[in-house]
Amino acid sequence: MSQKIVDQLLGNYGRFGVRLGLETIQALLKELGNPQAHVPIIHVAGTNGKGSVCAYLSAMLTAAGYRVGCYTSPHLVDWTERISLNQAAIASKDLVTLLEDVIAATTALEESPTQFEIITAVAWLYFARQKVDIAVIEVGLGGRLDATNVCDLPLVTVITSIGRDHWQRLGHTLAEIATEKAGILKPHRPAIIGPMPTVAQSVILERAQALHCPILTPAPAEYLSGIFTQQAWGMWRDYRFPLPLAGDVQLVNAALALATIDCLKSQGWQISDQAVTTGMAKTRWPGRLQWLVWRGRQILLDGAHNEPAAHLLRQYLDQQGLAPVTWMIGILASKDAQALLTALLRPQDHLHLVPIPGHDAFNPMELKTLAETIGHDLPVVMTHPDLATALQATHTPHPTPQPLVLTGSLYLIGEFLREKNRLLESMP
């Protein structure tokens, strides 16, 4: 029941859409007593990788014995996933209470907040009331005008990567997008910068230097050989740690997280090597290169929703020797579907196209037309009215070794996870 109330309360603000700017969130937080002023934070922006970095940091700092808040978006199944304390999602009843407090404060505002501004204010209020030692805050969109960008003295800022995504709001060039991401940098506060195209890196480094930010650009971690376990291990500087998240990109994300840990240690935070190892081992980030077994068949969930993430997904599958692939894809209308499909598809792949319920998404027939222009002459290209029908169409009594990959949008991954049990029960 609490989750239904959460959906109703937040649903009232969905009509306000996305609105970049800090005036409304600052006014709202002022009405709430400026809770963000009482929360030391690590601020993390980037086109891809920021969620994984947040997950690593939350887990390691929790293992170090700190009281750690973490705020990420979007959620996969329900709103409680966005706000956690020591890796445990906020209780639905607590979320309802906080939402009611935040919504009550909006009556004094000249302009109604957006849905994202409401849930962001809830996160700040929750962390302040819980007296967290530190909070890991993921940027929602861009950086400079994002509702999370309300703290003048972050402990560390991190920019993981720059790619072409959300160009409708952030700018059509990588330089413009990088300028928006660099908006989270603050004077004299350390900045951890991930690998990215030269034009984007130049913009960010120039901004960091202008603000006199100490800059760290860590090299990726390396795989650690000689440890014979089923789980991969990595090495970065003197750290040796398990890599529970799949894909070579995690060597980059782990290095960014560990460089952040080093930065915190230089500021006096007590984080042992054992806390690093334990925390890395306990890191979870669902819906990103996540394998599970569905009706006896291996299925891979990955929320790749932009071209750089699609290339990484395809690279991972190729490295695993997984070809051809059966794809189940849904893509939001705001995304570059042509670039996504071009990055993912190869000859002999099977393609199943689905809508994304509750979101403005490409019609599957539109995606079919785009896929056919790529020229691979795929043996199977099918459109489906919904996810359940698509899953039924790809089910066989004797599962094949050909992997089933569900991708194109985190919202589609969320739909699968939310409906997984119901879908299983409804199928013969």
C-alpha positions in Angstrom: 0.0 0.0 0.0 2.8 2.4 0.8 4.3 2.0 -2.6 1.0 2.8 -4.2 0.9 6.0 -2.2 4.4 6.9 -3.3 3.4 6.4 -6.9 0.3 8.6 -6.4 2.2 11.4 -4.7 5.0 11.5 -7.2 2.6 10.9 -10.1 1.0 14.3 -9.4 4.3 15.9 -10.4 5.0 13.9 -13.5 3.2 16.4 -15.7 5.8 19.1 -15.0 8.3 17.0 -17.1 12.0 17.9 -17.1 13.1 21.4 -16.2 16.7 22.2 -15.8 17.5 25.0 -13.3 18.4 25.5 -9.7 15.9 28.3 -8.6 13.0 26.0 -7.6 15.1 23.3 -5.9 17.0 25.9 -3.9 13.7 27.6 -2.8 12.3 24.2 -1.9 15.3 23.2 0.1 15.3 26.6 1.9 11.7 25.9 3.0 13.0 22.5 4.4 15.8 24.2 6.4 18.5 23.5 3.8 19.2 19.9 4.7 21.9 19.6 2.0 24.0 21.9 4.1 24.4 19.2 6.7 25.4 16.4 4.3 29.0 15.9 3.2 28.8 14.6 -0.4 30.7 13.0 -3.3 29.1 14.3 -6.5 29.2 12.0 -9.5 28.3 13.1 -13.1 28.9 11.5 -16.5 27.2 10.0 -19.6 27.9 6.4 -18.6 29.4 4.7 -15.6 28.3 7.1 -12.9 25.8 4.6 -11.4 28.5 1.9 -11.1 30.9 4.3 -9.5 28.3 5.4 -7.0 27.6 1.7 -6.2 31.3 1.0 -5.6 31.7 4.0 -3.4 28.6 3.3 -1.3 29.7 -0.3 -0.7 33.3 0.6 0.2 32.4 3.4 2.6 29.7 1.2 4.2 32.4 -1.5 4.7 34.6 1.1 6.3 32.0 1.6 9.0 30.5 4.9 7.9 26.9 5.8 7.7 26.5 6.2 4.0 23.6 7.7 2.0 23.4 7.1 -1.8 21.1 8.7 -4.3 20.8 7.4 -7.9 18.4 7.5 -10.8 16.4 6.2 -12.5 15.0 3.3 -10.5 14.3 -0.1 -12.1 11.3 -1.4 -10.2 10.2 1.2 -7.6 11.1 4.6 -6.2 12.7 3.3 -3.0 15.7 2.1 -5.0 16.9 5.7 -5.6 17.6 6.4 -2.0 19.6 4.1 0.2 21.3 4.0 3.6 24.3 1.6 3.9 23.1 -0.1 0.7 19.6 -0.7 2.0 16.8 1.0 0.1 14.6 3.4 2.1 11.5 1.9 3.5 8.3 2.7 1.6 6.6 4.1 4.7 9.6 6.4 5.4 9.5 7.6 1.8 5.8 8.4 2.1 6.4 10.4 5.3 9.3 12.4 3.7 7.3 13.0 0.5 4.4 14.4 2.5 6.8 16.8 4.3 8.4 17.9 1.1 5.1 18.4 -0.7 3.8 20.4 2.2 6.8 22.7 1.8 6.0 23.3 -1.9 2.9 25.4 -1.0 5.2 28.4 -0.3 6.8 28.2 -3.7 6.0 30.4 -6.7 6.5 27.5 -9.1 5.7 23.9 -8.7 8.7 21.6 -8.5 9.2 18.8 -11.0 9.0 15.1 -10.0 12.8 14.9 -10.0 13.1 18.0 -7.8 10.7 16.5 -5.3 12.5 13.1 -5.0 15.9 14.9 -4.9 14.6 17.1 -2.0 13.4 13.9 -0.3 16.9 12.4 -0.6 18.5 15.4 1.0 16.0 15.5 3.8 16.4 11.8 4.5 20.2 11.9 4.6 20.1 15.0 6.9 17.6 13.3 9.3 19.5 10.1 9.3 22.7 12.1 10.1 24.7 10.3 7.4 28.5 10.7 7.6 28.7 11.0 3.8 26.4 10.8 0.8 27.2 9.7 -2.7 25.0 11.7 -5.1 24.5 10.9 -8.7 23.6 13.7 -11.1 20.3 13.2 -12.8 20.8 15.1 -16.1 23.8 17.1 -17.1 25.3 18.7 -14.1 25.4 22.5 -14.1 21.6 22.9 -13.8 20.7 19.6 -12.3 18.7 19.5 -9.0 21.5 17.7 -7.2 24.0 20.6 -7.9 23.2 22.6 -4.7 26.3 22.0 -2.6 29.2 24.4 -2.7 31.8 22.2 -1.0 31.6 18.6 -2.2 34.3 16.4 -0.7 35.1 15.1 -4.2 33.5 15.5 -7.7 33.7 12.8 -10.3 33.0 13.0 -14.0 33.1 9.5 -15.4 32.7 9.9 -19.1 31.3 12.1 -21.9 29.2 10.8 -24.8 26.4 12.0 -27.0 23.2 11.6 -24.9 20.4 14.0 -23.9 21.7 16.3 -26.6 18.3 17.9 -26.9 18.9 19.6 -23.5 22.7 19.5 -23.1 23.9 20.5 -26.5 24.6 18.7 -29.8 28.4 18.7 -29.5 30.6 16.9 -27.0 32.1 20.2 -26.0 28.7 21.5 -25.1 27.8 18.4 -23.2 31.1 18.5 -21.3 30.4 22.1 -20.4 27.2 21.1 -18.7 28.8 18.1 -16.9 31.7 20.4 -15.7 29.1 22.5 -14.0 29.4 20.3 -10.9 33.1 21.3 -10.3 33.6 23.6 -7.4 36.5 26.0 -6.5 39.4 24.2 -4.9 37.5 20.9 -4.6 39.3 17.8 -6.0 38.0 16.4 -9.3 38.4 12.9 -10.6 38.1 12.8 -14.4 37.5 9.6 -16.4 38.7 8.8 -19.9 36.8 10.6 -22.6 37.2 12.1 -26.1 39.9 14.8 -26.2 37.5 17.6 -27.1 35.4 16.9 -24.0 38.4 16.3 -21.7 39.9 19.7 -22.8 36.7 21.5 -21.8 36.5 19.8 -18.4 40.2 20.2 -17.6 40.1 23.9 -18.6 37.2 24.4 -16.2 38.8 22.5 -13.4 42.0 24.5 -13.8 40.1 27.8 -13.8 38.5 26.8 -10.5 41.9 25.6 -9.1 40.6 22.1 -8.6 43.2 19.4 -7.8 42.8 17.1 -10.8 43.2 13.3 -10.9 42.8 11.3 -14.2 43.4 7.7 -13.1 44.5 5.0 -15.5 42.1 2.1 -15.7 42.6 -0.9 -13.3 44.0 -4.1 -14.7 42.8 -7.7 -14.4 44.8 -9.5 -11.7 46.0 -12.9 -12.9 47.0 -15.7 -10.6 43.9 -15.6 -8.4 41.9 -18.7 -9.5 38.3 -18.0 -8.6 35.1 -17.8 -10.7 35.0 -14.0 -10.1 37.3 -11.6 -11.8 39.8 -9.6 -9.7 41.4 -6.3 -10.5 44.4 -4.3 -9.4 44.8 -0.6 -9.2 47.9 0.9 -7.6 48.3 -1.1 -4.4 44.6 -2.2 -4.3 43.6 -5.8 -5.1 39.9 -6.3 -5.3 37.1 -8.5 -6.7 35.2 -7.2 -9.7 31.6 -8.3 -9.2 30.2 -6.2 -12.1 30.8 -7.6 -15.6 32.6 -5.9 -18.5 36.0 -4.4 -19.2 34.4 -0.9 -18.6 34.4 -1.8 -14.9 38.2 -1.5 -14.9 37.6 2.2 -15.6 34.8 2.6 -13.2 36.6 0.8 -10.4 39.7 3.0 -10.9 37.5 6.2 -10.6 36.0 4.9 -7.4 39.3 3.9 -5.9 40.9 7.3 -6.9 38.0 8.9 -5.0 38.7 6.7 -2.0 42.3 7.8 -2.1 41.2 11.4 -2.2 39.0 10.9 0.8 41.8 9.2 2.7 44.0 12.2 2.0 41.3 14.3 3.7 41.4 12.1 6.8 38.7 9.5 6.1 39.6 6.1 7.5 39.2 3.5 4.8 41.3 0.3 5.1 42.4 -2.0 2.3 40.1 -4.6 3.8 37.1 -2.2 3.6 38.0 -1.7 -0.1 38.1 -5.5 -0.7 34.9 -6.2 1.2 33.0 -3.3 -0.3 33.9 -4.1 -3.8 32.8 -7.7 -3.3 29.4 -6.5 -2.0 28.8 -4.0 -4.8 25.5 -4.6 -6.7 24.2 -2.6 -9.7 21.3 -4.4 -11.3 20.3 -4.1 -14.9 23.8 -3.5 -16.2 25.4 -6.6 -17.8 23.3 -8.7 -15.4 22.9 -12.4 -16.2 20.0 -14.5 -14.9 18.3 -17.7 -15.9 14.8 -17.3 -17.3 12.9 -20.5 -18.0 16.1 -22.5 -18.3 17.7 -20.0 -20.7 20.5 -17.5 -20.0 19.3 -13.9 -20.4 21.4 -10.8 -20.2 19.9 -7.5 -19.0 21.7 -4.3 -19.9 20.2 -0.8 -19.9 22.4 0.5 -22.7 20.5 3.5 -24.0 23.1 5.5 -25.9 25.7 4.8 -28.5 28.7 4.5 -26.2 26.9 2.1 -23.9 25.7 0.0 -26.9 29.3 -0.3 -28.2 30.4 -1.5 -24.7 27.6 -4.1 -24.6 28.5 -5.4 -28.1 32.1 -5.5 -27.2 31.3 -7.6 -24.1 29.3 -10.1 -26.1 32.0 -10.4 -28.7 34.7 -10.9 -26.1 32.5 -13.7 -24.6 32.2 -15.3 -28.0 28.4 -14.9 -27.8 27.2 -14.8 -31.4 24.7 -14.7 -33.0 22.5 -12.9 -30.4 18.8 -12.8 -29.9 17.9 -9.2 -29.1 14.9 -7.9 -27.4 15.0 -4.1 -27.7 12.9 -1.1 -26.8 14.1 2.5 -27.1 12.8 5.8 -25.9 11.8 8.3 -28.5 14.4 10.8 -27.2 17.3 8.5 -28.1 19.3 8.0 -31.2 17.8 4.7 -32.2 19.7 4.4 -35.5 23.1 4.7 -33.7 22.0 2.2 -31.0 20.9 -0.4 -33.5 24.0 0.1 -35.7 26.2 -0.5 -32.7 24.4 -3.6 -31.5 23.4 -5.6 -34.5 25.5 -8.0 -36.5 24.6 -10.5 -39.3 22.7 -13.6 -38.2 21.4 -11.8 -35.1 17.7 -12.2 -34.3 15.8 -9.0 -33.4 12.6 -8.6 -31.4 11.3 -5.1 -31.0 8.9 -4.0 -28.2 7.3 -0.8 -26.8 8.2 0.6 -23.4 4.9 1.0 -21.4 4.3 4.3 -19.7 7.0 6.1 -21.6 7.4 8.0 -24.9 9.1 5.3 -26.9 9.7 4.4 -30.6 6.9 2.3 -32.1 8.4 -1.2 -32.8 7.5 -0.7 -36.5 9.6 2.4 -36.6 12.5 0.5 -35.1 12.0 -2.3 -37.6 12.3 0.2 -40.5 15.5 1.6 -38.9 17.0 -1.9 -38.4 16.3 -2.8 -42.0 18.3 0.2 -43.3 21.5 -1.1 -41.6 21.6 -3.8 -44.2 22.5 -6.9 -42.3 19.5 -8.8 -43.7 18.8 -10.4 -40.3 17.1 -13.8 -40.4 14.5 -12.7 -37.8 13.1 -9.2 -37.3 9.8 -9.2 -35.4 7.7 -6.5 -33.7 5.5 -7.3 -30.7 2.7 -5.4 -28.9 4.3 -5.9 -25.4 7.1 -7.6 -23.6 5.2 -10.7 -22.5 4.3 -11.5 -26.1 8.0 -11.0 -27.2 9.2 -13.3 -24.4 6.7 -15.9 -25.4 7.8 -15.7 -29.0 11.4 -16.3 -28.1 10.7 -19.2 -25.8 11.3 -22.7 -27.0 10.9 -26.1 -25.2 14.6 -26.8 -25.6 16.5 -23.6 -24.9 19.4 -22.9 -27.4 22.8 -21.6 -26.4 22.1 -18.4 -28.3 21.9 -15.7 -25.6 18.8 -13.6 -25.2 19.7 -9.9 -24.5 17.2 -7.4 -23.3 18.4 -3.9 -23.8 17.8 -0.4 -25.2 16.4 1.3 -22.1 16.6 1.0 -18.3 12.9 1.4 -18.2 12.5 -1.7 -20.3 14.8 -3.6 -17.9 12.7 -2.3 -15.0 9.5 -3.5 -16.8 11.0 -7.0 -17.1 12.2 -7.2 -13.5 8.9 -5.8 -12.2 6.8 -8.2 -14.2 9.1 -11.2 -14.2 7.1 -13.4 -11.8 3.8 -12.5 -13.4 5.2 -13.2 -16.9 6.4 -16.6 -15.8 3.1 -17.4 -14.2 1.2 -16.4 -17.3 3.2 -18.6 -19.7 2.4 -22.3 -20.3 
